[in-house]
Amino acid sequence: MSLENRIQKDMVQAMKSKDKDKLRALRAVKSEIILAKTDGSGGAMDDSKELKIIQKMVKSRQESLEIYEKEGRDDLAEKERSEIEHIQAYLPEQLSEDEIKLKIDAIIDETGAKTMADMGRVMGLAQKEMGGRADGKTIATLVKARLS
C-alpha cells in the first residue's frame, strides 16, 4: 500500500473515531502531497518524495514549536507537538546517534575524506544511505565533527 493510500485510510479512520488532532495533521500531509503532485514538475510521486515531504513538514513544525515555547504560547506549542507526533508515525524508524556515527565513519573510510573540503561528498552519500531515517542537521553536525 502506498503512503498516500495509507494516509487516506487513516484519515477515514480518524473521521470515524472523531480524532480531530490526527485528522488535522493527516489532512495537512494529504494537502502537501497533492500540491507536490500538481506543482507542474511532471515527476511521478513515489514513496521517497512523499517521505521528503513528511520530513519537511515535521521539521517545519519542530521549528514552530521552538518559537512557540520561547514565546510562552503553550496552546500553540501543544498543537504543534500533537501534529508532529501524528505526522512522524509515517516516517521510518529513526537511527540512533551511535548508528549514524558508525555509518558516517564507514562512509568517510570508504571515500577517504580527510578535510572539510570533502564534506559535500560525504553528506551526499550519507543522505542517500540514511535518507528518511536520520535528520540532515544531525548528520551534518556529526560529519563536521568527524572531519574537523
ZABAFI-796461 format. One record per residue: x, y, z of N, C-alpha, C in turn; chain. Coordinates in nm, 2 decimals. Layout:
BEGIN
((X Y Z) (X Y Z) (X Y Z) A),
...
//
This chain:
BEGIN
((0.09 -0.12 0.00) (0.00 0.00 0.00) (0.09 0.12 0.00) A),
((0.06 0.22 -0.09) (0.14 0.34 -0.10) (0.12 0.42 0.03) A),
((0.21 0.51 0.05) (0.20 0.60 0.17) (0.07 0.69 0.16) A),
((0.05 0.74 0.04) (-0.07 0.82 0.02) (-0.20 0.75 0.05) A),
((-0.21 0.62 0.01) (-0.33 0.54 0.03) (-0.34 0.51 0.18) A),
((-0.23 0.49 0.25) (-0.23 0.46 0.39) (-0.28 0.58 0.47) A),
((-0.23 0.70 0.42) (-0.28 0.83 0.49) (-0.43 0.84 0.47) A),
((-0.48 0.82 0.35) (-0.62 0.83 0.32) (-0.70 0.74 0.41) A),
((-0.65 0.61 0.42) (-0.72 0.52 0.50) (-0.72 0.56 0.65) A),
((-0.61 0.61 0.69) (-0.60 0.66 0.83) (-0.69 0.79 0.85) A),
((-0.70 0.87 0.75) (-0.79 0.99 0.76) (-0.94 0.94 0.78) A),
((-0.98 0.84 0.71) (-1.12 0.79 0.72) (-1.14 0.74 0.86) A),
((-1.03 0.66 0.91) (-1.04 0.61 1.05) (-1.05 0.72 1.15) A),
((-0.97 0.83 1.13) (-0.97 0.94 1.22) (-1.11 1.01 1.22) A),
((-1.17 1.02 1.10) (-1.30 1.08 1.09) (-1.40 1.00 1.17) A),
((-1.40 0.87 1.16) (-1.49 0.78 1.22) (-1.47 0.78 1.38) A),
((-1.35 0.79 1.42) (-1.32 0.80 1.57) (-1.33 0.94 1.62) A),
((-1.35 1.04 1.54) (-1.36 1.18 1.57) (-1.24 1.23 1.64) A),
((-1.12 1.18 1.59) (-0.99 1.23 1.64) (-0.95 1.35 1.56) A),
((-0.99 1.47 1.61) (-0.97 1.60 1.54) (-0.82 1.63 1.52) A),
((-0.74 1.60 1.62) (-0.60 1.64 1.60) (-0.53 1.55 1.49) A),
((-0.56 1.43 1.50) (-0.50 1.34 1.40) (-0.55 1.37 1.26) A),
((-0.68 1.40 1.25) (-0.74 1.43 1.12) (-0.68 1.56 1.06) A),
((-0.66 1.66 1.15) (-0.60 1.79 1.10) (-0.46 1.76 1.05) A),
((-0.38 1.68 1.12) (-0.24 1.65 1.08) (-0.24 1.58 0.94) A),
((-0.33 1.48 0.93) (-0.33 1.39 0.81) (-0.38 1.47 0.69) A),
((-0.48 1.56 0.71) (-0.52 1.65 0.61) (-0.41 1.74 0.56) A),
((-0.33 1.79 0.65) (-0.22 1.87 0.61) (-0.12 1.79 0.52) A),
((-0.09 1.67 0.56) (0.00 1.58 0.48) (-0.06 1.55 0.35) A),
((-0.18 1.52 0.34) (-0.25 1.49 0.22) (-0.25 1.61 0.12) A),
((-0.27 1.73 0.18) (-0.27 1.85 0.10) (-0.13 1.88 0.05) A),
((-0.03 1.86 0.12) (0.11 1.88 0.07) (0.14 1.78 -0.04) A),
((0.10 1.66 -0.03) (0.13 1.56 -0.13) (0.05 1.59 -0.26) A),
((-0.07 1.64 -0.25) (-0.15 1.68 -0.36) (-0.08 1.80 -0.43) A),
((-0.04 1.90 -0.35) (0.03 2.01 -0.40) (0.16 1.97 -0.48) A),
((0.23 1.88 -0.42) (0.36 1.83 -0.49) (0.32 1.76 -0.62) A),
((0.21 1.69 -0.62) (0.17 1.62 -0.75) (0.14 1.71 -0.86) A),
((0.08 1.82 -0.82) (0.02 1.92 -0.92) (0.11 2.04 -0.94) A),
((0.23 2.04 -0.89) (0.32 2.16 -0.90) (0.37 2.18 -1.04) A),
((0.35 2.09 -1.13) (0.39 2.12 -1.27) (0.53 2.06 -1.30) A),
((0.59 1.99 -1.20) (0.72 1.93 -1.23) (0.71 1.81 -1.32) A),
((0.59 1.75 -1.32) (0.57 1.63 -1.40) (0.63 1.50 -1.35) A),
((0.71 1.50 -1.25) (0.76 1.38 -1.20) (0.66 1.30 -1.12) A),
((0.68 1.17 -1.13) (0.58 1.08 -1.06) (0.61 1.09 -0.91) A),
((0.51 1.08 -0.84) (0.52 1.08 -0.69) (0.55 0.94 -0.64) A),
((0.66 0.92 -0.59) (0.70 0.79 -0.53) (0.71 0.80 -0.38) A),
((0.73 0.69 -0.31) (0.74 0.69 -0.16) (0.86 0.78 -0.11) A),
((0.97 0.79 -0.19) (1.08 0.87 -0.14) (1.05 1.02 -0.14) A),
((0.97 1.06 -0.24) (0.93 1.20 -0.25) (0.83 1.23 -0.14) A),
((0.74 1.13 -0.11) (0.64 1.15 -0.01) (0.71 1.16 0.13) A),
((0.81 1.08 0.15) (0.89 1.08 0.28) (0.96 1.22 0.29) A),
((1.01 1.27 0.19) (1.08 1.40 0.19) (0.98 1.51 0.23) A),
((0.86 1.50 0.18) (0.75 1.60 0.21) (0.72 1.59 0.36) A),
((0.71 1.46 0.41) (0.67 1.44 0.55) (0.79 1.49 0.64) A),
((0.91 1.46 0.60) (1.02 1.51 0.68) (1.02 1.67 0.69) A),
((1.00 1.73 0.57) (0.99 1.87 0.57) (0.88 1.93 0.66) A),
((0.77 1.86 0.66) (0.66 1.91 0.75) (0.69 1.89 0.89) A),
((0.76 1.78 0.93) (0.80 1.76 1.07) (0.90 1.87 1.11) A),
((1.00 1.89 1.03) (1.10 1.99 1.06) (1.03 2.13 1.07) A),
((0.94 2.17 0.99) (0.87 2.30 1.00) (0.80 2.31 1.13) A),
((0.73 2.20 1.17) (0.65 2.21 1.29) (0.75 2.21 1.41) A),
((0.86 2.14 1.40) (0.96 2.15 1.52) (1.01 2.29 1.53) A),
((1.04 2.36 1.42) (1.08 2.50 1.43) (0.98 2.59 1.49) A),
((0.85 2.57 1.45) (0.74 2.64 1.50) (0.73 2.62 1.65) A),
((0.74 2.49 1.69) (0.73 2.45 1.83) (0.83 2.52 1.92) A),
((0.95 2.53 1.87) (1.06 2.60 1.94) (1.02 2.75 1.96) A),
((0.97 2.81 1.86) (0.93 2.95 1.87) (0.82 2.97 1.97) A),
((0.72 2.88 1.96) (0.60 2.89 2.05) (0.64 2.87 2.19) A),
((0.74 2.78 2.22) (0.78 2.76 2.35) (0.86 2.88 2.41) A),
((0.94 2.94 2.32) (1.02 3.06 2.36) (0.92 3.18 2.40) A),
((0.81 3.19 2.32) (0.72 3.30 2.34) (0.61 3.27 2.45) A),
((0.62 3.14 2.50) (0.52 3.11 2.61) (0.38 3.08 2.56) A),
((0.37 3.04 2.43) (0.24 3.01 2.37) (0.21 2.86 2.38) A),
((0.18 2.82 2.50) (0.16 2.68 2.53) (0.05 2.62 2.45) A),
((-0.06 2.69 2.42) (-0.17 2.64 2.34) (-0.12 2.60 2.20) A),
((-0.05 2.69 2.14) (0.00 2.66 2.00) (0.11 2.56 2.00) A),
((0.19 2.56 2.11) (0.30 2.46 2.12) (0.24 2.32 2.13) A),
((0.13 2.30 2.20) (0.07 2.17 2.22) (0.01 2.13 2.09) A),
((-0.05 2.22 2.01) (-0.10 2.18 1.88) (0.01 2.13 1.79) A),
((0.13 2.20 1.79) (0.24 2.15 1.71) (0.29 2.02 1.75) A),
((0.30 2.00 1.88) (0.35 1.87 1.94) (0.26 1.76 1.89) A),
((0.13 1.78 1.89) (0.03 1.68 1.85) (0.05 1.65 1.70) A),
((0.06 1.75 1.62) (0.08 1.73 1.48) (0.21 1.65 1.45) A),
((0.32 1.69 1.52) (0.45 1.62 1.50) (0.43 1.48 1.52) A),
((0.37 1.45 1.64) (0.35 1.31 1.68) (0.27 1.23 1.57) A),
((0.17 1.28 1.52) (0.09 1.21 1.42) (0.16 1.20 1.29) A),
((0.23 1.30 1.25) (0.30 1.30 1.12) (0.42 1.21 1.12) A),
((0.49 1.21 1.23) (0.61 1.12 1.24) (0.58 0.98 1.23) A),
((0.46 0.94 1.26) (0.42 0.80 1.25) (0.44 0.74 1.11) A),
((0.45 0.83 1.01) (0.46 0.78 0.87) (0.61 0.78 0.83) A),
((0.70 0.82 0.92) (0.84 0.82 0.88) (0.90 0.68 0.93) A),
((1.00 0.63 0.86) (1.07 0.51 0.91) (1.13 0.53 1.04) A),
((1.16 0.43 1.11) (1.22 0.44 1.24) (1.35 0.51 1.23) A),
((1.37 0.61 1.32) (1.49 0.69 1.31) (1.61 0.62 1.37) A),
((1.73 0.64 1.31) (1.85 0.58 1.36) (1.90 0.66 1.49) A),
((1.97 0.58 1.58) (2.02 0.65 1.70) (2.15 0.72 1.65) A),
((2.19 0.81 1.74) (2.31 0.89 1.71) (2.44 0.80 1.69) A),
((2.44 0.69 1.77) (2.56 0.60 1.76) (2.55 0.53 1.62) A),
((2.43 0.49 1.58) (2.42 0.42 1.45) (2.46 0.52 1.34) A),
((2.42 0.65 1.35) (2.46 0.75 1.25) (2.61 0.76 1.25) A),
((2.67 0.77 1.36) (2.82 0.79 1.37) (2.89 0.67 1.30) A),
((2.84 0.55 1.32) (2.90 0.43 1.26) (2.89 0.44 1.11) A),
((2.77 0.48 1.06) (2.76 0.49 0.91) (2.84 0.60 0.86) A),
((2.85 0.71 0.93) (2.93 0.82 0.88) (3.08 0.78 0.87) A),
((3.13 0.71 0.98) (3.27 0.67 0.98) (3.29 0.57 0.86) A),
((3.20 0.48 0.83) (3.21 0.39 0.72) (3.22 0.47 0.59) A),
((3.14 0.57 0.57) (3.14 0.65 0.45) (3.27 0.73 0.44) A),
((3.32 0.78 0.55) (3.44 0.86 0.55) (3.56 0.76 0.51) A),
((3.56 0.65 0.57) (3.67 0.55 0.54) (3.66 0.51 0.39) A),
((3.54 0.48 0.34) (3.51 0.44 0.21) (3.56 0.55 0.10) A),
((3.53 0.67 0.13) (3.56 0.78 0.04) (3.70 0.84 0.06) A),
((3.76 0.81 0.17) (3.90 0.86 0.20) (3.89 1.01 0.24) A),
((3.78 1.06 0.28) (3.76 1.20 0.31) (3.85 1.23 0.43) A),
((3.91 1.35 0.43) (4.01 1.39 0.53) (3.98 1.53 0.59) A),
((3.93 1.62 0.50) (3.91 1.76 0.54) (3.77 1.80 0.52) A),
((3.74 1.93 0.56) (3.61 1.99 0.54) (3.57 2.00 0.39) A),
((3.68 2.01 0.31) (3.65 2.02 0.16) (3.58 1.89 0.11) A),
((3.59 1.78 0.18) (3.53 1.66 0.14) (3.38 1.64 0.19) A),
((3.34 1.74 0.27) (3.21 1.73 0.34) (3.09 1.71 0.24) A),
((3.09 1.78 0.13) (2.98 1.76 0.04) (2.97 1.62 -0.01) A),
((3.08 1.56 -0.05) (3.08 1.42 -0.10) (3.03 1.33 0.01) A),
((3.07 1.35 0.14) (3.03 1.26 0.25) (2.88 1.28 0.28) A),
((2.84 1.41 0.28) (2.70 1.44 0.31) (2.61 1.37 0.20) A),
((2.65 1.38 0.07) (2.57 1.33 -0.03) (2.54 1.18 -0.02) A),
((2.65 1.11 0.01) (2.64 0.96 0.03) (2.57 0.93 0.16) A),
((2.59 1.01 0.27) (2.52 0.98 0.39) (2.37 1.01 0.38) A),
((2.33 1.11 0.31) (2.19 1.14 0.29) (2.12 1.03 0.21) A),
((2.20 0.98 0.11) (2.14 0.87 0.02) (2.13 0.74 0.10) A),
((2.23 0.71 0.18) (2.22 0.59 0.26) (2.12 0.59 0.38) A),
((2.11 0.71 0.44) (2.03 0.71 0.56) (1.90 0.79 0.53) A),
((1.87 0.82 0.41) (1.75 0.90 0.37) (1.63 0.86 0.45) A),
((1.57 0.96 0.52) (1.44 0.93 0.59) (1.46 0.87 0.72) A),
((1.58 0.82 0.75) (1.60 0.76 0.88) (1.69 0.84 0.98) A),
((1.74 0.95 0.93) (1.82 1.04 1.01) (1.80 1.18 0.97) A),
((1.80 1.28 1.06) (1.78 1.42 1.04) (1.91 1.47 0.97) A),
((1.89 1.55 0.87) (2.00 1.61 0.79) (2.09 1.70 0.88) A),
((2.03 1.77 0.97) (2.11 1.86 1.06) (2.20 1.77 1.15) A),
((2.15 1.66 1.20) (2.23 1.57 1.29) (2.34 1.51 1.21) A),
((2.31 1.47 1.09) (2.42 1.41 1.00) (2.53 1.52 0.98) A),
((2.49 1.64 0.94) (2.58 1.75 0.91) (2.67 1.78 1.03) A),
((2.61 1.78 1.15) (2.68 1.81 1.27) (2.79 1.70 1.30) A),
((2.75 1.58 1.28) (2.84 1.47 1.31) (2.95 1.46 1.20) A),
((2.92 1.49 1.08) (3.02 1.49 0.97) (3.12 1.60 1.00) A),
((3.07 1.72 1.03) (3.16 1.83 1.06) (3.26 1.79 1.18) A),
((3.20 1.74 1.28) (3.28 1.70 1.40) (3.39 1.60 1.36) A),
((3.36 1.51 1.27) (3.45 1.40 1.23) (3.56 1.45 1.14) A),
((3.52 1.55 1.05) (3.62 1.60 0.95) (3.70 1.71 1.00) A),
((3.67 1.77 1.11) (3.75 1.89 1.16) (3.85 1.85 1.26) A),
//
